[in-house]
Amino acid sequence: MKNSRDGKSYSTNLAFTPPEYLRTGRITPESVIYSFGTMLLDLISGKHIPPSHALDLIRDRNLQMLTDSCLEGQFSNDDGTELLRLASQCLHYEPQERPNTISLIAALTPLQKETEVPSHVLMGIPHSASDLRLSPLGEACLRKDLTALHGILEKIGYKDDDGVANELSFQMWTDQMQQSLDSKKKGDSAFKQKDFKSAIERFTQFIVGGMVSPTVLARRSLSYLMTDMPQQALDDAMQAQVISPVWHIASYLQACALLALGMESEAQEALRDGTALEARRGSSDAK
């Protein structure tokens, strides 16, 4: 399932759209988990099966009909059943009933049986952070230097919001939009003054008002890290990447949050992603 470039809509058949998006028109971290569930179904079945139909097959224990015949013998029945169980949890109608990223990783890790040739070797990607040529931003993430990250986010401002600011100014004719913009302005001021609790409160008001800004999510993510709330920081960083998939800042913030959660291997993966995206961005800017 793919989200649109501005993060406000899904460019897909409505049968595959998160139910809460149909109700509210907003994408949340739980929506990403729903999308992951549809991806699991695609991998298992080899087809793009509407989640509602797949869930009926799972409930009826009709696993043979659901599983791609080309995968026969590639995994045990127990592993296949576990994957389908995880997919069904991700596709739960109520967002709060879906698993979070930590529980998903914990459940999927034992299912990875092939460890002799890791994917990073096949793809020629450096395995550890020490093998990477890190930018100052990457170095700050690796050191967990949140003060340096704060300075970098302050310096880049909102130039990566890709036209969102123009869209908001067009919508300022409504009182609600004006209130949301006022909340963002107060959040930016609190963020600059390192009053991170107030920044979280103001940025939340902006987001709840229906506004979309990867930079606001990044700033709230760092504010959560500064106030020792790494899971919330990870959720915001992931949502920022949903809105702007090639934005390296979102990957770097995920790395910081994962390090704070003690998930070092996942943090290194996010750090590699951020480094690759930043290098690609630099190459593009140089042309």
N, C-alpha and C positions, 0 to 999 in steps of 0.2 A: 504494500500500500504506500503510495507516495503522497506527501503533502504538497500543496502549492508553494510557489516561491515565497509568498508573503506569509505563509504559515496560517492563513485564515481558512483554507478550505482543502478538501481532499479531491484530487483529480482521479477519481476511481468510481466504479459502480457503487451505488448506494448500498448494495448488499454487503459490501466489505467495509463500510464506514462505521467508526465507533458510535454506538447508540447515543452517547452523551453529546457528540458533535451534532447529530440530527436534532437534538433537543435544544442545545444552547448556541451552536455555531462556533464553539471555542475548542481549541486543541489543548489538552493537558498532558502531564507526564503519564497518566493512566491511559491516555489515547495511544501513546507510543507502545505501551505494553500490549494493548489490543492489536496494534499493527504487527508486533513481534509474534503474537499468536497466529495471525494469518500467514506469516512467513513460515512458521513451523509447519502449519498444515500444507503449505505449498511444497515444502521439502519432503514431507512424509508421503504425500499423495501423488506428487508429480503433476498435479492439476490445480487450477485455481477454483477451489470449491467454496461456495458461499458459506460463511461460518455457521449460519443457522442449520444448513443441511449437514455439515460436518458434525455439529454437536448432536444432531439426531442420531447419526451413525455411531458416534461414541457412546451415547446413552444406551443404544441397542446392542452395544458390544460387537458391532459389525466391523471389526478392525480389518479383516481381510479385504473387504470392499474398499475401505478407505486407503489402504497402504499401496503404494506403487509396486507393481510386480517386479520391476527392475531392481528393487532393493531386497528381494528375497535372499535370505542368507547373509545379508550384510550386517544385521544386528539381531539380538535375541528378542524373543517375544516380550520379555520383561522390560527391556530397554524401549521397545516400540510402544508398549503400554504406558510407560512413564512419560515419554515424549507427548503422547496424545493427552495424557492427564494434564501436563503442563500447558499444552495448547488450549485445552478446555478451560483451565483456570484463567489464562490470559484473556480469553474471549467472554468472560463473565459479563453479564449485562450491566451489573452495578460496578462502577469504577473502583469503589473502595474495597470490593471483594477480590480484585485482581492482585497477583503477587507483585512485590516491588523488585527492583533490579538485584538487590543483594540475595533475596531468597531464590530468584531465578538462577543466578550464577551458582549458588550453593547446590541447587538441584541438578543443574546441567553438567557440572564439573565431573561427577562420578561416571557420567555416560560417555566421556571422552576416553575411549579405550586406546586409540592409536597415539602413542607418544614418541615413537621412534623418529618420525619425520614431522616436526611441528610445522604449522603453516608459515611461520615467519621464515623458516629455512627455504621452503619451496618458493616463496615470493622474494627471497633475497633481502629481507628486512632485518636490520640489526636487532639482536635479541634483548640486549639490556640497554638501559639508559646511558651507561658508560660508553657504549659504542656509537652514540649519536653525537652529531655536531649541533649542540644546542645554541639557540639564540639567547639573548639576555632574558627574554620572557620565559623560555624553556628552562633556563638555569634557575630562575626565581621559583618556578614550579617545583623543580627537583629539590631545592633547598627548603621548600615550604615557606618562602619569604613572602608573607602576605602583604607586608608593608610595601615591598617593591612592586607587587602586583597592583596594589591600590594606586601607586604613582603612575603605572603604565596605563591603567584604565582611565585615570583622570586625564592623562596626556592625549589619548586617542579620541576622547569624547564620543560623539555620536556619528562619526563619519562612516561607520560600517553599517548603519541602519538602512542603507540602500533605498532611500526615497520614502521611508516611513514618515519622516518629519513633515514632508510636503503633503502627504495624505492627511496627516492629523490637522495641519493648518487649514486645509479645505473643509474639515468637519467641525471647526471651532464654533460654528453657528449655533450649536446646541449647548445648553447649560451643562449637561453631563460631560460633554467632551472638554469644555473649559475647566470643569472641576478636576477632570483626570489630568489635564495638562498642568494645572496648578499643583497637583499632588506630585507629579514628576519633577517639577521645578523645586519643590521643597525637598523631595528625595535627593535630588542632585546636590542641593546645598548641604544637607545632612551628611551625604556621602563624602563630600569634599572636606567637611569639618571632622570626619571620622566618627560621627555620631551614628554608628551602624544600626542600632536598634530603631532609631527614628527613621533612618533610611529604609529599613525593611518595611516599616509601617506605611510610609508614603509611597514606596514603589508598589506595595501590595494594593493600595487604593487605586493606583494608576492601572494596574493589570486587571483588577476586578472590574474596572470601568470599561473593559473590553478592548483596551489598546494593545497593540502588538509592537514589541521592540526587543530585539535580541540584546541590545546594550543594557536596557533596564534589567532584563533577566540576568545578564552577566554581573551587573553591579549588585543586584540583590543576592546573587550566588556568593559573591565575595563577602558581602555583609553577613551572610549566614556563616561563612567560614570564620569570620572575625569574631562571631558570637558563639562559636563552638556548636554549630548545627550542621554538620557535614552532610547528612542525608538530604536535608532541604537544599543545601548548596548543590549537591549532585543532581537533584531533580530539576533545578532551575537551569543548570548548565546543559543538561540533556534537552530541555525544552528549547533553549536558545539554539541548539544545533538542529532541532527539528525545523525551526524557522529559517535558519541560515546554515545549511549543511556543510558548506565549505569554509566556514569561519573558524580559524585556528584558535581564537580566544576561547570558544566554547569547549574545545577538546582539552586545552590546557587547564581550564577550571575543573573539568571532570577529573583530570589527573590529580589536582590538588585535593579535591573532595575524596577521591578514592584512597589517596595516601592517608588522609585523616581518618578514614574508616578502616585502615589497616589492610587494604586490598592492594598490595604492592604490585602483583603481576598485572592486574587490570589497570592500575595507574600507569605502569610502564607502557602498556598498549595505547592508552589515551595520550601519553606523552609522545609516542612515536607518531600517532595520527596528527597531533598538533604540529609537530616538527615538519611532517610531510606537507601538510596544508599550508604552513607558513612559507616553506621553500617554494611551493608551487605558486603562491601568491607573489613572492618576490620575483620569480621568473616572469610571471605575467606582467608585473609592473615595469620590469626592465625592458619589455618589448615596445 
